[in-house]
Amino acid sequence: MDKKCNGRYDFRAKIMQEIEDQLRQKYENLLLQAQNYKLPEREPTFFDTAFRKHHENPTTELLSFFLDQNERHGLDDAFYQGFLQTIKDSNMDLENFDFGQLEDLGREQVTDENKRIDLWIETQYALIIVEVKIEYEQNNPIHHYNKWAKNQVKHTLKKIVKVVLKH
């Protein structure tokens, strides 16, 4: 009887070992296949642009993201054109002004007086200075911003346009 039990035990152990080997091989193959898998590049969301805690900074980052037609939002220059139309609609002096194409933009530009311009947008024919105010009174020295802007466009015919976005 002992020999029979030993034979069954050996047989069972051998079967279990084969099953374990097969499972190990399956998992190794799965891991090898997983190494070849690359996550597709994901489309950025507004959470990616709004990484700072201050209310004005995420708003400025969102504006910058959507104004830049080279970002991966799929809007081309539609947001930029809409932004310009909003400026024109809110300022009679600019309703027929041709801003031209967007050339460059930047955030948190430090002036000579260590003041920060929230957003600046340079177009073919203008330099737009954007100040964002969220739940704050405007107390930024716009004249410091104007000085910086004049210095930027001093050898051009570009118009300086100042915009304050308040909420």
Z-matrix of the N, CA and C atoms (Angstrom, degrees):
N
C 1 1.446
C 2 1.525 1 111.13
N 3 1.325 2 116.57 1 -37.32
C 4 1.464 3 119.75 2 179.46
C 5 1.510 4 111.39 3 -61.83
N 6 1.340 5 116.71 4 -40.79
C 7 1.456 6 119.55 5 -179.87
C 8 1.522 7 111.01 6 -63.54
N 9 1.337 8 115.06 7 -37.99
C 10 1.461 9 118.83 8 178.48
C 11 1.523 10 110.81 9 -64.55
N 12 1.328 11 116.63 10 -44.05
C 13 1.467 12 121.01 11 179.78
C 14 1.517 13 110.05 12 -64.65
N 15 1.325 14 115.72 13 -42.76
C 16 1.457 15 119.20 14 178.41
C 17 1.520 16 110.73 15 -62.31
N 18 1.290 17 117.85 16 -40.87
C 19 1.458 18 122.84 17 179.02
C 20 1.518 19 111.41 18 -62.93
N 21 1.343 20 115.58 19 -43.91
C 22 1.467 21 119.57 20 177.36
C 23 1.523 22 110.74 21 -64.79
N 24 1.329 23 116.27 22 -41.49
C 25 1.456 24 120.95 23 -179.64
C 26 1.520 25 110.27 24 -63.02
N 27 1.313 26 115.97 25 -45.89
C 28 1.464 27 120.21 26 178.34
C 29 1.522 28 110.75 27 -61.27
N 30 1.342 29 115.74 28 -42.51
C 31 1.462 30 120.80 29 179.86
C 32 1.535 31 110.15 30 -63.12
N 33 1.347 32 116.04 31 -46.74
C 34 1.468 33 120.58 32 179.32
C 35 1.532 34 110.92 33 -63.19
N 36 1.297 35 116.45 34 -43.04
C 37 1.464 36 120.73 35 -179.94
C 38 1.519 37 110.10 36 -61.94
N 39 1.334 38 115.92 37 -41.05
C 40 1.458 39 120.29 38 179.63
C 41 1.529 40 110.55 39 -64.64
N 42 1.330 41 117.41 40 -43.39
C 43 1.472 42 122.72 41 178.43
C 44 1.530 43 109.62 42 -62.78
N 45 1.334 44 116.69 43 -45.37
C 46 1.470 45 120.34 44 -179.56
C 47 1.536 46 110.44 45 -62.66
N 48 1.331 47 116.15 46 -40.26
C 49 1.456 48 120.11 47 178.84
C 50 1.525 49 110.95 48 -63.84
N 51 1.345 50 117.26 49 -40.97
C 52 1.463 51 121.10 50 177.91
C 53 1.524 52 110.97 51 -63.37
N 54 1.334 53 116.06 52 -41.85
C 55 1.477 54 120.43 53 178.85
C 56 1.525 55 109.98 54 -63.51
N 57 1.331 56 117.01 55 -44.82
C 58 1.462 57 121.09 56 178.24
C 59 1.531 58 110.69 57 -61.60
N 60 1.323 59 117.22 58 -42.35
C 61 1.462 60 120.97 59 178.70
C 62 1.522 61 111.24 60 -62.88
N 63 1.340 62 116.16 61 -42.13
C 64 1.463 63 119.93 62 178.47
C 65 1.530 64 111.40 63 -64.02
N 66 1.352 65 115.93 64 -43.34
C 67 1.468 66 119.58 65 178.35
C 68 1.526 67 111.43 66 -64.17
N 69 1.328 68 116.58 67 -43.47
C 70 1.456 69 120.87 68 178.21
C 71 1.530 70 109.93 69 -59.35
N 72 1.334 71 116.40 70 -42.86
C 73 1.463 72 120.49 71 179.75
C 74 1.533 73 110.99 72 -64.84
N 75 1.340 74 117.02 73 -39.69
C 76 1.470 75 120.68 74 177.72
C 77 1.531 76 110.68 75 -62.41
N 78 1.342 77 116.07 76 -44.75
C 79 1.466 78 119.73 77 -179.88
C 80 1.519 79 111.59 78 -67.03
N 81 1.309 80 117.64 79 -38.69
C 82 1.460 81 120.33 80 176.72
C 83 1.523 82 110.64 81 -62.90
N 84 1.327 83 116.63 82 -42.48
C 85 1.471 84 120.75 83 177.55
C 86 1.529 85 110.61 84 -63.22
N 87 1.330 86 115.99 85 -41.79
C 88 1.459 87 120.65 86 179.12
C 89 1.536 88 110.32 87 -62.26
N 90 1.319 89 117.19 88 -43.31
C 91 1.460 90 120.67 89 178.35
C 92 1.530 91 111.50 90 -64.66
N 93 1.316 92 116.56 91 -39.82
C 94 1.468 93 119.82 92 177.27
C 95 1.524 94 111.26 93 -63.18
N 96 1.328 95 115.96 94 -41.40
C 97 1.472 96 119.85 95 177.64
C 98 1.532 97 110.47 96 -65.80
N 99 1.331 98 116.41 97 -38.50
C 100 1.468 99 120.68 98 -178.69
C 101 1.527 100 111.02 99 -64.71
N 102 1.326 101 117.29 100 -31.71
C 103 1.468 102 119.72 101 178.62
C 104 1.524 103 111.41 102 -63.87
N 105 1.299 104 117.95 103 -27.63
C 106 1.456 105 122.09 104 179.94
C 107 1.527 106 112.53 105 -83.01
N 108 1.334 107 116.82 106 -15.27
C 109 1.458 108 121.01 107 -177.92
C 110 1.525 109 109.76 108 -79.11
N 111 1.297 110 116.40 109 128.20
C 112 1.461 111 122.79 110 177.34
C 113 1.519 112 108.34 111 -116.64
N 114 1.330 113 115.54 112 132.37
C 115 1.453 114 119.07 113 176.38
C 116 1.521 115 109.31 114 -66.99
N 117 1.299 116 117.42 115 133.97
C 118 1.465 117 118.47 116 177.33
C 119 1.526 118 109.23 117 -66.09
N 120 1.331 119 115.88 118 147.45
C 121 1.458 120 119.73 119 178.55
C 122 1.518 121 107.80 120 -63.97
N 123 1.324 122 115.27 121 126.63
C 124 1.458 123 118.52 122 -176.49
C 125 1.518 124 110.93 123 -88.66
N 126 1.290 125 113.90 124 152.68
C 127 1.453 126 120.45 125 178.05
C 128 1.524 127 108.46 126 -74.31
N 129 1.339 128 118.29 127 133.18
C 130 1.465 129 119.20 128 -179.62
C 131 1.523 130 111.06 129 -66.99
N 132 1.314 131 114.90 130 149.38
C 133 1.459 132 121.04 131 176.50
C 134 1.527 133 108.41 132 -111.15
N 135 1.305 134 116.52 133 173.68
C 136 1.452 135 118.44 134 179.26
C 137 1.520 136 111.03 135 -67.33
N 138 1.340 137 118.47 136 -19.85
C 139 1.456 138 120.38 137 176.03
C 140 1.528 139 111.05 138 -66.80
N 141 1.325 140 117.19 139 -29.65
C 142 1.462 141 120.60 140 177.82
C 143 1.515 142 111.70 141 -69.19
N 144 1.305 143 117.52 142 -28.80
C 145 1.458 144 120.26 143 -177.89
C 146 1.515 145 111.90 144 -90.27
N 147 1.295 146 117.40 145 -21.60
C 148 1.465 147 121.27 146 -174.71
C 149 1.523 148 110.85 147 -104.23
N 150 1.325 149 116.19 148 66.42
C 151 1.448 150 118.92 149 -173.39
C 152 1.523 151 113.92 150 -95.21
N 153 1.284 152 118.99 151 -2.75
C 154 1.460 153 120.10 152 -179.29
C 155 1.512 154 110.57 153 -103.35
N 156 1.318 155 115.58 154 160.81
C 157 1.453 156 119.92 155 -172.73
C 158 1.527 157 113.99 156 -87.11
N 159 1.308 158 117.72 157 -27.94
C 160 1.455 159 120.22 158 -177.45
C 161 1.530 160 108.93 159 -70.68
N 162 1.324 161 116.72 160 137.76
C 163 1.472 162 121.56 161 -174.87
C 164 1.528 163 113.22 162 -57.04
N 165 1.315 164 117.18 163 -38.87
C 166 1.461 165 120.06 164 -175.72
C 167 1.523 166 111.94 165 -70.85
N 168 1.311 167 116.85 166 -35.96
C 169 1.460 168 119.23 167 -177.12
C 170 1.528 169 113.23 168 -65.13
N 171 1.335 170 119.66 169 -47.36
C 172 1.474 171 117.64 170 177.11
C 173 1.529 172 112.52 171 -62.13
N 174 1.317 173 116.85 172 -36.18
C 175 1.465 174 120.09 173 178.41
C 176 1.522 175 110.21 174 -64.29
N 177 1.326 176 116.49 175 -44.29
C 178 1.461 177 121.01 176 178.50
C 179 1.523 178 110.58 177 -63.75
N 180 1.323 179 116.43 178 -41.45
C 181 1.464 180 120.04 179 179.61
C 182 1.518 181 111.35 180 -65.13
N 183 1.326 182 117.07 181 -38.49
C 184 1.466 183 120.37 182 176.16
C 185 1.524 184 110.91 183 -63.91
N 186 1.313 185 115.89 184 -46.40
C 187 1.473 186 119.21 185 178.19
C 188 1.524 187 110.76 186 -58.07
N 189 1.304 188 115.78 187 -47.42
C 190 1.466 189 120.80 188 -179.56
C 191 1.527 190 110.96 189 -59.89
N 192 1.320 191 116.35 190 -44.39
C 193 1.466 192 121.42 191 -179.62
C 194 1.525 193 111.23 192 -60.40
N 195 1.326 194 116.98 193 -49.21
C 196 1.464 195 119.99 194 -175.85
C 197 1.536 196 113.29 195 -77.22
N 198 1.320 197 117.43 196 -26.24
C 199 1.461 198 119.68 197 176.98
C 200 1.523 199 112.32 198 -71.76
N 201 1.318 200 116.43 199 -28.99
C 202 1.464 201 121.16 200 -176.91
C 203 1.523 202 110.06 201 -82.82
N 204 1.326 203 116.93 202 107.69
C 205 1.468 204 120.51 203 -177.33
C 206 1.525 205 112.55 204 -67.19
N 207 1.330 206 118.47 205 -12.62
C 208 1.461 207 121.17 206 178.47
C 209 1.527 208 112.96 207 -84.20
N 210 1.338 209 117.10 208 -9.16
C 211 1.464 210 120.33 209 176.38
C 212 1.531 211 108.86 210 -73.76
N 213 1.318 212 115.57 211 163.53
C 214 1.468 213 120.48 212 -174.20
C 215 1.535 214 112.23 213 -91.45
N 216 1.316 215 117.02 214 52.42
C 217 1.464 216 120.33 215 177.91
C 218 1.530 217 112.08 216 -101.28
N 219 1.317 218 117.27 217 -11.59
C 220 1.459 219 120.73 218 176.10
C 221 1.522 220 114.66 219 77.15
N 222 1.321 221 117.97 220 12.19
C 223 1.468 222 120.61 221 -177.56
C 224 1.521 223 113.42 222 -97.56
N 225 1.321 224 116.97 223 -4.22
C 226 1.457 225 121.89 224 -175.04
C 227 1.529 226 107.72 225 54.18
N 228 1.330 227 120.22 226 -124.93
C 229 1.469 228 120.27 227 -179.96
C 230 1.534 229 112.00 228 -107.17
N 231 1.328 230 117.82 229 18.30
C 232 1.470 231 121.19 230 -177.37
C 233 1.530 232 112.01 231 -61.14
N 234 1.324 233 117.62 232 -42.03
C 235 1.463 234 120.10 233 -179.91
C 236 1.529 235 110.05 234 -67.31
N 237 1.321 236 116.37 235 -42.25
C 238 1.467 237 121.61 236 177.44
C 239 1.535 238 110.55 237 -58.65
N 240 1.326 239 116.67 238 -47.54
C 241 1.464 240 120.33 239 -179.85
C 242 1.532 241 110.87 240 -63.63
N 243 1.330 242 116.75 241 -39.86
C 244 1.466 243 120.23 242 177.10
C 245 1.522 244 112.47 243 -64.88
N 246 1.329 245 115.77 244 -39.97
C 247 1.461 246 121.12 245 177.38
C 248 1.530 247 110.36 246 -61.46
N 249 1.330 248 116.50 247 -45.88
C 250 1.470 249 120.38 248 178.38
C 251 1.525 250 111.29 249 -62.18
N 252 1.325 251 116.58 250 -40.50
C 253 1.464 252 119.66 251 179.88
C 254 1.523 253 110.62 252 -64.23
N 255 1.317 254 116.97 253 -37.30
C 256 1.466 255 120.88 254 177.56
C 257 1.530 256 110.28 255 -63.93
N 258 1.322 257 117.25 256 -41.30
C 259 1.473 258 120.94 257 176.53
C 260 1.527 259 109.64 258 -61.89
N 261 1.325 260 116.51 259 -46.17
C 262 1.474 261 120.62 260 -179.72
C 263 1.525 262 111.18 261 -62.48
N 264 1.326 263 117.21 262 -41.47
C 265 1.461 264 121.29 263 -178.90
C 266 1.528 265 112.24 264 -66.98
N 267 1.330 266 117.14 265 -26.34
C 268 1.463 267 119.93 266 -177.08
C 269 1.529 268 113.06 267 -96.36
N 270 1.334 269 117.69 268 -2.53
C 271 1.458 270 120.75 269 -179.59
C 272 1.524 271 109.18 270 -140.42
N 273 1.316 272 115.91 271 107.50
C 274 1.467 273 121.33 272 -176.71
C 275 1.534 274 112.15 273 -57.84
N 276 1.330 275 117.32 274 -32.09
C 277 1.470 276 120.55 275 -179.70
C 278 1.525 277 112.17 276 -67.56
N 279 1.321 278 117.14 277 -17.59
C 280 1.468 279 120.87 278 -176.57
C 281 1.526 280 113.99 279 -109.60
N 282 1.343 281 117.23 280 1.53
C 283 1.465 282 118.46 281 -172.78
C 284 1.526 283 113.99 282 -61.10
N 285 1.328 284 118.39 283 -26.26
C 286 1.462 285 120.93 284 178.17
C 287 1.527 286 112.76 285 -111.50
N 288 1.323 287 116.07 286 9.72
C 289 1.459 288 120.54 287 -177.31
C 290 1.531 289 110.30 288 -75.93
N 291 1.324 290 116.23 289 135.16
C 292 1.471 291 121.88 290 177.05
C 293 1.528 292 107.80 291 -96.10
N 294 1.324 293 116.45 292 108.16
C 295 1.458 294 120.89 293 179.24
C 296 1.533 295 111.54 294 -75.55
N 297 1.334 296 116.54 295 -25.43
C 298 1.458 297 119.93 296 -176.21
C 299 1.526 298 111.62 297 76.46
N 300 1.310 299 114.48 298 -168.28
C 301 1.465 300 120.61 299 -177.08
C 302 1.531 301 110.99 300 -78.01
N 303 1.310 302 115.20 301 151.21
C 304 1.456 303 121.26 302 174.49
C 305 1.525 304 108.73 303 -68.27
N 306 1.317 305 116.15 304 130.96
C 307 1.463 306 120.55 305 179.25
C 308 1.530 307 112.15 306 -106.85
N 309 1.328 308 116.65 307 -38.88
C 310 1.461 309 119.73 308 -176.99
C 311 1.525 310 108.32 309 -162.72
N 312 1.314 311 115.59 310 160.29
C 313 1.456 312 120.18 311 173.74
C 314 1.510 313 108.87 312 -153.64
N 315 1.320 314 115.63 313 158.83
C 316 1.462 315 120.45 314 -179.66
C 317 1.515 316 110.63 315 -156.38
N 318 1.330 317 114.37 316 160.45
C 319 1.468 318 121.47 317 -179.86
C 320 1.523 319 109.59 318 -119.22
N 321 1.318 320 114.17 319 151.92
C 322 1.460 321 122.61 320 173.65
C 323 1.528 322 112.69 321 50.55
N 324 1.298 323 115.06 322 51.06
C 325 1.462 324 121.39 323 177.96
C 326 1.520 325 109.10 324 -73.13
N 327 1.314 326 116.97 325 124.80
C 328 1.463 327 121.82 326 179.33
C 329 1.527 328 108.57 327 -86.13
N 330 1.326 329 115.77 328 130.00
C 331 1.465 330 121.36 329 178.13
C 332 1.536 331 109.17 330 -88.80
N 333 1.329 332 116.50 331 174.92
C 334 1.468 333 120.83 332 177.76
C 335 1.524 334 111.86 333 -60.26
N 336 1.314 335 116.73 334 -27.17
C 337 1.467 336 121.35 335 -178.97
C 338 1.529 337 111.71 336 -92.50
N 339 1.318 338 117.27 337 14.65
C 340 1.483 339 123.83 338 -179.53
C 341 1.525 340 112.89 339 61.72
N 342 1.305 341 116.87 340 30.93
C 343 1.468 342 122.03 341 171.24
C 344 1.518 343 106.93 342 -94.67
N 345 1.316 344 116.91 343 157.20
C 346 1.472 345 120.35 344 -177.18
C 347 1.526 346 111.32 345 -116.06
N 348 1.329 347 114.67 346 123.56
C 349 1.460 348 120.64 347 173.18
C 350 1.519 349 106.33 348 -84.97
N 351 1.342 350 116.53 349 124.74
C 352 1.467 351 120.13 350 -176.34
C 353 1.520 352 111.82 351 -59.13
N 354 1.324 353 116.40 352 -49.64
C 355 1.462 354 121.06 353 -176.42
C 356 1.519 355 109.31 354 -152.13
N 357 1.303 356 116.62 355 136.46
C 358 1.461 357 121.34 356 171.78
C 359 1.514 358 108.69 357 -126.68
N 360 1.315 359 115.03 358 143.07
C 361 1.457 360 122.35 359 -177.55
C 362 1.525 361 107.53 360 -129.57
N 363 1.309 362 116.12 361 118.06
C 364 1.459 363 119.42 362 177.67
C 365 1.521 364 108.77 363 -101.21
N 366 1.313 365 115.24 364 126.95
C 367 1.461 366 121.38 365 177.71
C 368 1.524 367 108.10 366 -115.18
N 369 1.306 368 116.00 367 -178.39
C 370 1.469 369 119.44 368 178.47
C 371 1.526 370 111.95 369 -58.83
N 372 1.349 371 116.00 370 -35.90
C 373 1.457 372 119.48 371 -171.19
C 374 1.529 373 114.33 372 -124.33
N 375 1.326 374 117.22 373 7.98
C 376 1.464 375 118.76 374 -177.97
C 377 1.528 376 111.30 375 -155.70
N 378 1.324 377 113.75 376 159.71
C 379 1.459 378 122.25 377 169.14
C 380 1.520 379 105.48 378 -121.39
N 381 1.320 380 115.75 379 115.11
C 382 1.461 381 121.07 380 -176.93
C 383 1.525 382 108.11 381 -100.95
N 384 1.329 383 115.50 382 124.70
C 385 1.452 384 122.27 383 177.24
C 386 1.526 385 106.39 384 -104.03
N 387 1.333 386 116.24 385 121.94
C 388 1.469 387 121.02 386 -176.80
C 389 1.521 388 109.11 387 -114.23
N 390 1.314 389 115.22 388 123.89
C 391 1.460 390 121.82 389 174.73
C 392 1.533 391 107.14 390 -110.89
N 393 1.316 392 116.55 391 124.61
C 394 1.464 393 121.85 392 -178.69
C 395 1.519 394 108.45 393 -104.23
N 396 1.316 395 116.34 394 127.17
C 397 1.460 396 121.79 395 178.47
C 398 1.524 397 108.74 396 -125.83
N 399 1.312 398 115.60 397 113.46
C 400 1.459 399 121.84 398 178.32
C 401 1.522 400 107.73 399 -113.27
N 402 1.321 401 116.30 400 112.71
C 403 1.463 402 123.36 401 178.51
C 404 1.526 403 112.69 402 55.53
N 405 1.321 404 117.12 403 34.21
C 406 1.465 405 122.28 404 177.94
C 407 1.513 406 108.36 405 -137.89
N 408 1.312 407 114.57 406 152.47
C 409 1.454 408 119.51 407 171.99
C 410 1.527 409 107.73 408 -79.72
N 411 1.313 410 115.29 409 148.31
C 412 1.464 411 119.04 410 178.67
C 413 1.524 412 108.57 411 -73.95
N 414 1.317 413 115.95 412 116.51
C 415 1.457 414 119.94 413 175.78
C 416 1.525 415 110.59 414 -134.25
N 417 1.303 416 116.52 415 15.26
C 418 1.463 417 120.06 416 179.29
C 419 1.517 418 109.51 417 -78.86
N 420 1.298 419 115.92 418 141.64
C 421 1.470 420 119.73 419 -179.18
C 422 1.528 421 111.05 420 -77.67
N 423 1.305 422 115.91 421 88.88
C 424 1.462 423 121.42 422 -178.38
C 425 1.532 424 110.71 423 -57.93
N 426 1.330 425 117.52 424 -30.08
C 427 1.476 426 118.91 425 179.81
C 428 1.530 427 111.13 426 -63.36
N 429 1.338 428 118.13 427 -30.83
C 430 1.471 429 120.55 428 175.39
C 431 1.532 430 109.93 429 -67.92
N 432 1.319 431 115.10 430 -37.97
C 433 1.465 432 119.56 431 178.82
C 434 1.522 433 109.87 432 -67.41
N 435 1.328 434 114.65 433 -40.28
C 436 1.462 435 120.05 434 179.87
C 437 1.531 436 110.52 435 -62.82
N 438 1.325 437 116.73 436 -38.98
C 439 1.457 438 120.98 437 177.99
C 440 1.526 439 110.41 438 -62.14
N 441 1.322 440 116.60 439 -45.00
C 442 1.474 441 120.90 440 177.80
C 443 1.525 442 109.90 441 -61.42
N 444 1.341 443 116.36 442 -46.37
C 445 1.464 444 121.26 443 -178.07
C 446 1.536 445 111.20 444 -61.72
N 447 1.333 446 116.30 445 -44.30
C 448 1.477 447 119.35 446 179.12
C 449 1.523 448 111.05 447 -60.77
N 450 1.298 449 116.47 448 -38.35
C 451 1.463 450 120.62 449 178.10
C 452 1.535 451 110.97 450 -64.71
N 453 1.325 452 116.84 451 -36.32
C 454 1.468 453 121.24 452 -178.89
C 455 1.526 454 112.54 453 -69.50
N 456 1.332 455 116.59 454 -33.37
C 457 1.469 456 119.74 455 -174.74
C 458 1.531 457 112.91 456 -108.88
N 459 1.342 458 117.16 457 12.88
C 460 1.467 459 119.73 458 -172.03
C 461 1.528 460 114.65 459 -59.96
N 462 1.305 461 119.07 460 -26.73
C 463 1.467 462 120.76 461 179.46
C 464 1.526 463 111.93 462 -105.13
N 465 1.308 464 115.69 463 23.75
C 466 1.466 465 120.51 464 -179.96
C 467 1.523 466 108.94 465 -132.60
N 468 1.302 467 115.59 466 177.33
C 469 1.462 468 121.21 467 174.30
C 470 1.532 469 111.21 468 -104.05
N 471 1.313 470 116.54 469 16.84
C 472 1.467 471 120.56 470 -176.47
C 473 1.521 472 111.72 471 -67.84
N 474 1.303 473 113.57 472 140.98
C 475 1.457 474 121.98 473 179.11
C 476 1.531 475 108.63 474 -85.95
N 477 1.319 476 117.46 475 140.56
C 478 1.463 477 121.87 476 175.34
C 479 1.524 478 107.96 477 -94.69
N 480 1.313 479 115.44 478 124.76
C 481 1.465 480 121.36 479 -179.99
C 482 1.518 481 107.35 480 -121.31
N 483 1.349 482 115.97 481 125.98
C 484 1.462 483 120.60 482 179.26
C 485 1.524 484 109.01 483 -107.58
N 486 1.332 485 114.31 484 131.61
C 487 1.468 486 120.62 485 -178.42
C 488 1.517 487 107.98 486 -128.72
N 489 1.334 488 116.03 487 130.88
C 490 1.448 489 121.01 488 174.12
C 491 1.530 490 107.41 489 -115.13
N 492 1.325 491 115.32 490 120.16
C 493 1.456 492 121.09 491 177.12
C 494 1.510 493 108.11 492 -100.43
N 495 1.340 494 116.85 493 117.00
C 496 1.471 495 121.16 494 -176.99
C 497 1.513 496 109.77 495 -117.99
N 498 1.321 497 112.36 496 146.77
C 499 1.475 498 119.81 497 172.76
C 500 1.489 499 107.90 498 -137.57
